[in-house]
Amino acid sequence: MALGERNIFNENFDNLMFPVRRVPWPSTWMNDEEVENKENKAIQKLETLLKTPTVAVILEPLVQGAGGMNMVRPQFIKKVSEIIKNNNSLLIADEVLTGFGRCGALFAFQKAKIIPDLISISKGLTGGFLPMGITLCKEKIFQSFIDDSPRKTFWHGHSFTANPLGCAAANASLDLLEKEPKKYLSFEEKHLSHLIKFKNLSYIKKVRVSGTIAAFDLDIGNKKGYFNNIGKEIKSLAMEQGLFIRPLGNVIYLLPPLCITDDQLGKSYWIIRQILDNL
Ligand SMILES: Cc1ncc(COP(=O)(O)O)c(C=O)c1O
């Protein structure tokens, strides 16, 4: 919780959390002319902060999910990774949302052509069917806990570590992913073929796509993010037509299950379009 940006999610606990140093996230979208400028500022800030010895940098590679489907370019993540390495810090990639095909590669870190030191995964690990999470780390980090002295052991475990049903669901889901990579490899074009039809709507801003995730902001109402109620309204109108979406305030996004058919995706966009046209 302390790692996350201070916002509505955690502000009630503000004075209980340890301080964290943050780097701006250079979110980008289609036709964003400022992207390089934003990335340079972020890089500069990272380089300045890393002058102080830093244990680790944590980020969601390519897409900040609950933060608002904020996307960055793979080359930005690559540059960040190089700087972290050069400063002897560790890179922790939170792939809980971005992993398992979500961003158009099996893992987002692969699309960014980096190798993080630690990776957290869950959601897509079991296809979302059973709860299971894994923390992966490089061999070197793992070995640093191996010693004859119990003082070196990493003693923390969960009651349900390696739960057999969770593992079975994960294996089944991984088999499917391996067998059908097309389900996530070619998703971007599908989203774009629908989003192009939204292009003329003046209140649609910051259209962005990363693999299977598509999002845009609605420039309606004067409140941003979770404080904007337009998302709730759209959610209930969509539900009436059989489409379950969960806008993040004024950010409308589609993050469909990989088993969605082309017709179902088309219908989802059609429903959203009808709602927007009638707002
Ligand atoms: C990016 C990200 N990291 C971590 C978590 C927490 O994951 P878990 O509930 O598996 O601990 C979430 C949950 O939504 C998430 O979206």
The ligand as a MOL file (V3000), in Angstrom:
LIG
                    3D

  0  0  0     0  0            999 V3000
M  V30 BEGIN CTAB
M  V30 COUNTS 16 16 0 0 0
M  V30 BEGIN ATOM
M  V30 1 C -1.0280 -4.4660 -10.6100 0
M  V30 2 C -1.5050 -5.1970 -9.3980 0
M  V30 3 N -0.6170 -5.6260 -8.5000 0
M  V30 4 C -1.0010 -6.3120 -7.4130 0
M  V30 5 C -2.3260 -6.5750 -7.1600 0
M  V30 6 C -2.6810 -7.3790 -5.9650 0
M  V30 7 O -2.6830 -8.6990 -6.3660 0
M  V30 8 P -3.0610 -9.8940 -5.3720 0
M  V30 9 O -4.4880 -9.6510 -4.9720 0
M  V30 10 O -2.8920 -11.1090 -6.1950 0
M  V30 11 O -2.1310 -9.8050 -4.2320 0
M  V30 12 C -3.3000 -6.1410 -8.0550 0
M  V30 13 C -4.7060 -6.4050 -7.7890 0
M  V30 14 O -5.6140 -5.9140 -8.4140 0
M  V30 15 C -2.8820 -5.4370 -9.2160 0
M  V30 16 O -3.7630 -5.0200 -10.1320 0
M  V30 END ATOM
M  V30 BEGIN BOND
M  V30 1 1 1 2
M  V30 2 1 2 3
M  V30 3 2 2 15
M  V30 4 2 3 4
M  V30 5 1 4 5
M  V30 6 1 5 6
M  V30 7 2 5 12
M  V30 8 1 6 7
M  V30 9 1 7 8
M  V30 10 2 8 9
M  V30 11 1 8 10
M  V30 12 1 8 11
M  V30 13 1 12 13
M  V30 14 1 12 15
M  V30 15 2 13 14
M  V30 16 1 15 16
M  V30 END BOND
M  V30 END CTAB
M  END
